[in-house]
Amino acid sequence: MRIFRTKSIDQLLIEAGDKEHGLKRVLSGTSLVTLGIGAIIGTGIFVLTGTVAANYAGPALVLSFMISAIGCVFAGLCYAEFASMIPISGSAYTYSYATLGEFIAWIIGWDLILEYLFASSTVAVGWSGYMVSFLHDYGLNIPTQLCNAPIDYIKGQGWILTGSIVNFPAIFIIALLSTLLVIGIRESAGLNNIIVAIKVVVILLFIGFGLSYIDTSNWTPFIPPNPTGDFGNFGFSGVLRGAAVIFFAYIGFDAVSTAAQEAKNPQRDMPIGILGSLLVCTILYVLVSGVLTGIVHYSELNVPAPLAMAIDKTGDALLWLRPLIKIGAIAGLSSVILVMLLGQPRIFFTMSNDGLLPKSFSKVHPKFRTPYITTIITGVIASIIAGVLPIHILSELVSIGTLLAFTIVCISIIILRAKKPDVPRPFKTPLVPYVPIAGAAICLMQMFSLPWETWERLIIWMIIGLFIYFLYGIRKSKLADK
């Protein structure tokens, strides 16, 4: 039963208060909200809105966003209780260690790599596309061989060489932001605040000016009929499939919890950061999707830059807004990469402190008080992945990994309430067990809405993680001799 040994919450709280060897506490509630917004608003709103509307949900894209948001709110309430009770940078990994045991914690920690590491690489490839397009508008052209992946996978053909050398812009942005994260969390949070302000203003401009160009006939039928009867091909099943795919748009709010050890007052500010960022982003998502499908018929939206296409549909009147949309997209994707690169090293940092990863992973820079070794490792691996793989391969694993983490966090709340009812909880998830059960159920529903190929890749990834745990982690764990 060694694999189900749990870590004492008292020990976790002692580690959280270690000022000499811990991380620097500099983040306020406002910084945490903007951190969450920075992580959430990116690829989902600037890219996936068009894909989901055109292929799955039609104008009912609004409903897909709402379904995903409800699941995220339920999960977010559970995250908020844990983050205020156990203000450690390990996020869902730490929460599982305190409730479900070391083995489940390892699975979650390994699973979170799919969310943070692969998500940062995925978004970096998207950033590269927008940056290349933006520079092209001003006569600056990056050679094709230096802005695309050298390999690709085509169904029926397998792996192929594309003729490109490397996606240099994707590598560049990861290297730049990783350097910033080594220098300090305060500086990183300051840059993120500026970026968030830029992209929110651009989104509000799109909503405000786009309202005048809505053609309500584009919203009819609101839920397009399913022409084949296949699950996910429009109809209500298409809304559900769309919610599962668009879930990628909400990935990131849980990254706020990875900064718990750097919050000034985590017991008060963590719930504000998690729930506040979710609320703001949900409102913006619903408004944008309504305006977008009102300006452009959903059947035309399967394009890389749907918001820019909507601006084109308005004629010359809003042509001035097109470059701003691209700037907003570049800013939005930059902040997502920043927060994903911030989250992953802190997961490694916490797992290393527990002995499940090498000791060097928990080293803190003597001057900057940041987990610099894991930040550099994360940056190097993420830049290599982003430089050689195309976006569609990278994105397939991210949503299912995050949904699994959310499901386990929701279940953990119920278990910890039963096992340790007297532990101080500065923030309490309301209506337990109903809210956690609803959160887990919605996340599982979205997981089962994803294609089987995605499950296969998740299983393979988990098998690799199990080998590492049983060959290294179970023996090196700090709980091994207890």
NORJO-V767464 format. One record per run of one state. SS is the DSSP state (H for helix, E for strand, - for the rest). FROM is the first residue (numbers start at 1). TO is the last residue. If there is no record, write none. Layout:
{{SS;FROM;TO} {SS;FROM;TO}}
This chain:
{{-;1;1} {H;2;4} {-;5;8} {H;9;16} {-;17;26} {E;27;27} {-;28;28} {H;29;40} {-;41;42} {H;43;85} {-;86;91} {H;92;99} {-;100;101} {H;102;137} {-;138;143} {H;144;146} {E;147;147} {-;148;150} {E;151;154} {-;155;157} {E;158;161} {-;162;166} {E;167;167} {H;168;183} {-;184;184} {H;185;213} {-;214;215} {H;216;219} {-;220;234} {H;235;250} {-;251;252} {H;253;262} {E;263;263} {-;264;265} {H;266;295} {-;296;297} {H;298;300} {-;301;305} {H;306;313} {-;314;318} {H;319;353} {-;354;358} {H;359;362} {-;363;371} {H;372;388} {-;389;390} {H;391;395} {-;396;397} {H;398;419} {-;420;433} {H;434;448} {-;449;451} {H;452;476} {-;477;482}}
